[in-house]
Amino acid sequence: MNYKNSSYKQTARKNCHHSDSETTQTDDRYGYVHYCYAREAVHNMDYLMVEQGFVDNSYELMNRAAQALLNFINRNYSHIEHITIICGAGNNAGDGYVLARLAKLQEKEPKLKVHVISIADPEILSGDALQSYNDWLECDGIVDTMDNAHFPATDLIIDALIGTGLNRSLEDEWYDAVEAMNASLKPILAVDIPSGLDANTGAIHGIAVNAEHTLTFIGQKMGMYTALARHHCGEIHFASLGVADTLYNQIEHSATLMEWNTLANKLPCRSPTSHKGDHGHLLIIGGDYGMSGACRIAGEAALRSGAGLVSVATRKENINAVNSARPELMVHGVETAQDLEPLLKKATAIAIGPGLGTNQWGMALLDKVIKLLKNQSNTDEKKVACVIDADALNIMAQHNLVIQNPDIIYTPHFGEAARLLKHTSENPTVETDRFSMIRNLKQKYYGTFILKGAGTLVNLDDEIYICPYGNEGMASAGMGDCLTGIIGALLAQKLSTPDATQLGVCLHAKAGDLAALEGKNGMIVSDLLPKIRQLMNE
C-alpha cells in the first residue's frame, strides 16, 4: 500500500459494540489542586491499575479515557456536528480510535460525523492501539491520510497524535501535522497532553499543538502548568479514570499545585484593637539613580498587602518622588551602608533589590544586609525575615555570594536564575527544565526560591509547588517589584517563610487575573494594587 497517496478504507463487519468499561466523567478529586507527577510515575500508575486488579486490562483504561473524552465533548461542544481525530502510532492514537468508535455508536441526534486521520501507517500499530484500530474498522470506520484532511469542514480537532512519551523533536510528517492543526484555527482538544509538549518540563520539541482544552488522565503531568506549556495546553481538565486513592498514595508526586482558596485561609487577621505596630515593619532597600519607581511599587504593594509600616531606604534624590506619589511610605535617603543601621534595627522584615543597581552603592547596601543575615544564623539575636530580588540577585551572581541562611526568600526570573547558576544563555530554550533549575538554585544557595514566569515555581524544602494562576498581561515592568513588596509585607506580619512565599505568589498572580478581566493588553502593575487589597479582604 502506498501510504502517501491513499486512504485507509478497510472495513469489517464483526461485532460492533459499545465499550463495556466504566464511563468516567471529568474528575476534580485531583483536578486543580494537589499533586503533579512525572510521566514515568503516571506510566507506573497505569501499569499498577492492571497489576493490582483495579481494571481487568489496559484496554479497559483506554476505553475509560475515550469515554471521558466523549463526555467532555458532549458537555462542552454540544452543538457541533463534525469532529476530526488526528491519530499517531501509540496509545494516544488508541485513545483516538476508541473515541471515534464511541462517538459513532452513541445514541445522539443529530449523529456526530467522525473523520479519522492517521499520520502513521496503521500496520505498525501494536497492543491496545492495534485493538482499538481494529475495533474502529469493525464498525465500518474509515481511516484517511492527511492528504484527505479538510479542516474547514470540521468543528473540532482531536489531537491524539503523540502522548507523554515524546523526548525528541518532531520532524517530517509529524511536524507538518501539528503545523496544519494549528494553522486551521479550529478549536483543538488535546488527548492527555498537546502533541509536541514535554510532560516533565513544559518545553516543546520543535513544535506543539495549540490546544483550547486538554483532558489529561491518571495523574496530572508536572510540565503542563509551567514554561511554554502554559501557551499550548489551554484549559486543563482531569479524569482519574477510576484510579484508587490507595494507588495515588503508593506513587511519589513530583510537584504540588498551589490552591488559592486553601492559602487564603492563612491571610493575616486583624484584631479590632490592633495598631500599626502589630502588623509589622517592612524595610525596602533599593532605588538607585533613575530607578525610584521600583522601590515605590514594592512599597505600595506592601501597604496594600497589610504591612503596618513600610520604610524605603533609597537615594536621597528619590525622596520627593516616592513620597509625593505615596505619602504613606516613610522614605529615607541613605548614602552609605552605615546609614542603614538604624533602619535595620526597626524592621521586622527586609526586602532588598528593587532598583538597587549593581554599582558600588547597591553592593555596599547588600553587603550590610548579608552581614546581618549571617550574624542571625550564628546568634540568638532577633530574626529579621528577608526577601532578595532583582539587582541584589545580580550582585550575588557577579560576586559568587552565598548566604548560609535557609530562611531567606529569593525571587529570580529566568535570566537572573541563569546568571546565578552561571548558565551561558539567559534566554529560555526548548531544552529548558525549570524544575531542574530551581532544584539547582536550592542546592547552591540554600533558602527558599521562587522561579518567576509562566507557571511560577516555588521550592520549599524538598517540595516544588506550581502556581497555576497569572496571565500574559503581567509581562510588564514592575511586576516583580510588586511581588517582592507583597512577600515582604507578609513576612513582616510574622507569617512563616513557607506561608508567606506561597501566599505571596498566589496573591500576586490572582490579582493579575482579576486585573485581566478588564483586558490583558496594556495592563500595568498599578492595576494590581486595588485587586491585592480586594483579595486581602475576601
Buried (B, 14 or more C-beta within 10 A) or exposed (E): EEBEEEBBEEEBEEEBEBBEBBEBEBBEEBBBBBBBBBBEBBBBBBEBBBEEEBBEEBBBBBBBBBBBBBBBBBEBBEEBEEBBBBBBBBBBBBBBBBBBBBBBBEEEEEEBBBBBBBBBEBEEBEEBBBBBBBBBBBBEBBBBBBEEBEBEEBBBBBBBBBBBEBEEEBEEBBBBBBBBBBEBEBBBBBBBBBBBBBBBBBBBBBBBBBBBBBBBBBBBBBBBBBBBBBBBBBEBBBBBBBBBEEBBEEBEBBBBBBBBEEBBEBBBEEEEEEEEEEBBBBBBBBBBEEBBBBBBBBBBBBBBBBBBBBBBBBBEEBBEBBBEBBEEBBBBEBEEBEBBEEBBEEBBBBBBBBBBBBEEBBBBBBBBBBEBBEEBBEEEEEBBBBBBBBBBBBBBBEEEBEBEBEBBBBBBBBBBBBBBBEBEEEEBEBEBBBBEBBBBBBEEBBBBBBBBBBBBBBBBEEEBBBBBBBBBBBEBEBBBBBBBBBBBBBBBBBBBBBBBBBBBBBBBBBBBBBBBEEEBEEBBBEBBBEBBBEBBEE
